[in-house]
Amino acid sequence: MSFWNILIPILTLIVGLVLGFLGGVFYLRSQMTKMQNNPDMLAKMAKQMGYNMNKQQLQKAQQMMKNQNQNAKPRR
């Protein structure tokens, strides 16, 4: 067995995990941004988790998400 036969699969696994993680983070952030602007999407997610939210609770959740998004922006 050659050194390269061991190294290449390990490197491929590491690169795949890193790219998959970054892709998942990007997808999740885009979905969270969509939920901030679409109360129906937020209500659907809450219902899937077993919560029934009224309009006031949905508005409060959207406001919390917007505030959290503003506080999480990178600082330079």
N, C-alpha and C positions, 0 to 999 in steps of 0.2 A: 504494500500500500504506500502510496506516495503522500507526501506532506500536503500537497494541493488537494488530494481527494478528501482530506479531512477539513482543511481550512475553508474551502469554497462553500460547502453546505452550511458551515457555522456562520460565515459572514453573510450568506444569503438569508439565513434565518434572522440574524440581528437586523439587517437592513429592512427586511419585510416587516418585522415587528415595529420598528421605528416609523416606517412609512404608514403602516396601518394605524398606529396610534395617532400620528399627525392628521391623517385623513379623518379619523373618528372625531378628533377635537374640532376640526374645521366644520364637519357636518353638524355636530351638536351645537356649535355656536350659531351656525346659520339657522338651525331649527328654533333655537331660543329667540333669535332676533325676529323670526316670523311670528312666533307666539306673542311677542310683545305687541305686534300690530294687529293680530287677529284673535279676538276673544273666543271665537268658535273653536279654533285649534287648541287654545288653552283649556277650554271647557272639556273638549274631547279627551285631552291627556289626563285631566283630573278625573274624569269618569272612568277611564281605563285603570286608574290607580284606586278606584273605589270611593272617590269623593264626589258629592254633588254640590256644586257651588252656585250660589245665586249671583245676580248681576253685580251686587255690591262687593262680594268676595272676589269676583273675577277682576273688577276694576282695581281693587287693592292689590291683588297678585300681580297684575300688569304693572302697576306703579312701583311695586317692590322690585320687579325684574328690571325696569328702566333705571331705577336708582342704583341697583347693583351693577348694571352694565356701565353706568357713568363712572362709578367708583373704581371699576376694574381696568380702566384704560391705562396703558403703560405710561409711566412717567419718564420724561427725559431730562 
